[in-house]
Amino acid sequence: MKSFILKNLLNFIAAGLLVIVDVLYIALNNGDHTFVWLTFILALVAAAILSLGAFAPKFLRPYVPLLASFAMAFAFANEFYVTLETLSDVWNGVTFIGGNATMGVTFTILFFLLAVVVIVSCFRKDNKEEAK
């Protein structure tokens, strides 16, 4: 049991952080343009893949971090896209699209950092050993 927890510790930490950021993402949403349901759902999918991936069949375990990385990368890209629309309004001094630029930049950075953590989990040694 101890080796099971240690092998999947980074996945569990990343999944927990994803859920925390997703809860904040909903809690701080005030009907703002920088909140998109697709981003929220993709981050939850990445967290579910990471946490349930430890129980996947042995031949699928090396691919679990890769699938979570895809989901998290798409969540980051979607949030980045929406934030850029809001930032273009700020830079041009107009209010065509609206939205909270500070919240958008904050969550873009958080989703980027979490995407990096999930991608790093692809290169752990135990993933390569499990593939053998």
C-alpha positions in Angstrom: 0.0 0.0 0.0 2.8 2.4 0.8 4.5 1.9 -2.5 1.1 2.4 -4.2 0.7 5.8 -2.5 4.3 6.8 -3.2 4.2 5.9 -6.9 1.0 7.9 -7.4 1.7 10.7 -5.0 2.4 13.3 -7.7 -0.8 12.3 -9.5 -2.8 12.7 -6.3 -1.2 16.0 -5.4 -1.8 17.3 -9.0 -5.5 16.1 -8.9 -6.0 17.8 -5.5 -4.6 21.0 -6.7 -6.7 20.9 -9.8 -9.9 20.4 -7.8 -8.9 23.3 -5.5 -8.3 25.6 -8.4 -11.5 24.5 -10.0 -13.5 25.3 -6.9 -11.9 28.7 -6.7 -12.6 29.2 -10.4 -16.3 28.7 -9.7 -16.3 30.6 -6.4 -14.8 33.7 -7.9 -16.9 33.7 -11.0 -19.4 36.6 -11.0 -20.9 35.8 -14.4 -17.7 37.0 -15.8 -16.5 36.6 -19.4 -13.3 35.0 -18.3 -15.1 32.0 -16.8 -15.8 29.3 -19.4 -17.5 25.9 -18.6 -15.2 24.1 -21.0 -12.2 25.1 -19.0 -13.8 24.0 -15.8 -14.9 20.6 -17.2 -11.5 19.9 -18.8 -9.7 20.6 -15.5 -12.1 18.3 -13.7 -11.5 15.6 -16.4 -7.7 15.9 -15.8 -8.2 15.6 -12.1 -10.4 12.5 -12.5 -8.0 10.9 -14.9 -5.1 11.4 -12.5 -6.9 10.2 -9.4 -8.6 7.2 -11.0 -5.6 6.4 -13.2 -3.9 4.6 -10.3 -6.6 2.0 -10.5 -6.4 1.6 -14.3 -5.2 -1.7 -15.8 -1.4 -2.1 -15.8 -1.1 -1.7 -19.6 -2.9 1.7 -19.4 -1.1 3.3 -16.5 1.8 4.7 -18.5 -0.7 6.7 -20.6 -2.7 8.1 -17.7 -0.5 11.2 -17.2 -0.4 11.7 -20.9 -4.2 11.8 -21.2 -4.4 14.1 -18.2 -1.8 16.4 -19.8 -3.9 16.7 -22.9 -6.9 17.7 -20.9 -5.0 20.2 -18.8 -3.2 21.7 -21.8 -6.6 22.2 -23.5 -8.0 23.8 -20.3 -5.0 26.2 -20.2 -5.3 27.0 -23.9 -9.0 27.7 -23.6 -8.5 30.0 -20.5 -5.6 31.8 -22.3 -7.8 32.4 -25.3 -10.6 33.9 -23.3 -8.3 36.0 -21.2 -6.6 37.4 -24.3 -10.0 38.8 -25.5 -10.5 40.6 -22.2 -6.9 41.8 -22.1 -7.3 43.2 -25.6 -10.1 45.4 -24.3 -7.8 46.6 -21.5 -4.9 47.3 -23.8 -7.1 49.2 -26.3 -9.1 51.1 -23.6 -12.5 49.8 -24.8 -15.2 47.6 -23.2 -16.5 45.5 -26.1 -16.1 42.1 -24.5 -15.7 43.0 -20.8 -14.5 40.7 -18.1 -12.2 40.8 -15.2 -8.7 40.9 -16.6 -7.0 40.3 -13.2 -9.0 37.2 -12.6 -8.4 36.0 -16.1 -4.6 36.4 -15.8 -4.5 34.8 -12.4 -6.4 31.7 -13.5 -4.4 31.5 -16.8 -1.2 31.4 -14.7 -2.7 28.9 -12.3 -3.8 26.6 -15.1 -0.4 27.0 -16.8 1.4 25.9 -13.6 -0.9 23.0 -13.1 -0.5 21.9 -16.7 3.3 21.9 -16.1 2.9 19.8 -12.9 0.7 17.3 -14.8 3.2 17.2 -17.8 6.1 16.6 -15.4 4.2 13.6 -14.0 4.6 12.0 -17.5 8.3 11.8 -17.0 8.5 10.1 -13.7 10.6 7.0 -13.5 7.9 4.7 -12.3 5.8 5.4 -15.4 8.7 4.0 -17.5 9.1 1.0 -15.3 5.4 0.1 -15.4 5.6 0.1 -19.2 8.1 -2.8 -19.2 
